[in-house]
Amino acid sequence: MPYANTLDLLREAEKGGYAVPAINIVDPLTIAAIVRAADEVGSPVILQTSVKTVKSAGADVLVTAAKVAAENASVGVALHLDHCPDREVISLCVEKGWSSVLFDASDRNLETARRETAEVVKECHAAGVTVESEIENILGVEDGVGSDEATHAYTVDQLIEVAKETGTDMLAPALGTAHGQYKSDPVLQPDRVTEIRDKYDIPVVLHGGTGLTDAQFHEFIDNGVSKINISTALKHAYMKSALAYLKDCEANDKWEPVKLFAEIEKASEQVMRDYAKIFRSEGKAAK
Ligand code: 13P
């Protein structure tokens, strides 16, 4: 299939009572593995790139690998730019063919965030690209973007007012989650999702998925979250599978890169399968 529209995937998920796994891939290897596993279990999937990944792998390499994987799959696959405060990188990804972007204006004050989000929405919509908006701080630093301090926090009414005014397509509010590994139990706010969705019909995105329990995910999904972001879990699967294989190489003094890639792909596929089951997205993709 050609690329899916991210917003369409989320609207389908809302109707079906599940959330679409949005996995932060890091290279073409993980793109292939995540889409292969999504196809196998019949789940839609959103491939996400951090700004760091765009800069390290290069936009052309990522978009080509994602397009090839999507075209060979029979499930909906979208390519999304995660947390991007940099307008130049947004323009680059829009030009190169990403499906959607997260304009992260949580480092700006409210007035600047409002003005710039409206500008980004206008630019993206002109190119058929949909926009996720973040104006509150979601705690934690993800690939160099973000902060451990909640410097911008707003009421639900303020969030909705800005979303309506800017025409943003998807909303990433603060919901008590954080990026990275949880060092203590998070104080989650699933009721905020219900409040937002009762007041305004906009898809809500949950960040900081790694480390939450199945029950916590289910409460968020039942309250209306339709996209859940996972990054740290894939990084761990990638690095730990590589480490285990490299230790074997060292022990046996046999060095085979292609087998290393296979180990990384196997571990990455399992991440996708596990979250598709938890998020209830398996078997939900249009064939
Ligand atoms: P984790 O790294 O906690 O899984 O969060 C991912 C995320 O929210 C990416 O935007």
Residues whose N, C-alpha, C, O or C-beta is under 5 A from the ligand:
A	BS01	13P	D82 A178 H179 G180 H207 G208 G209 T210 N229 I230 S231 T232 A233
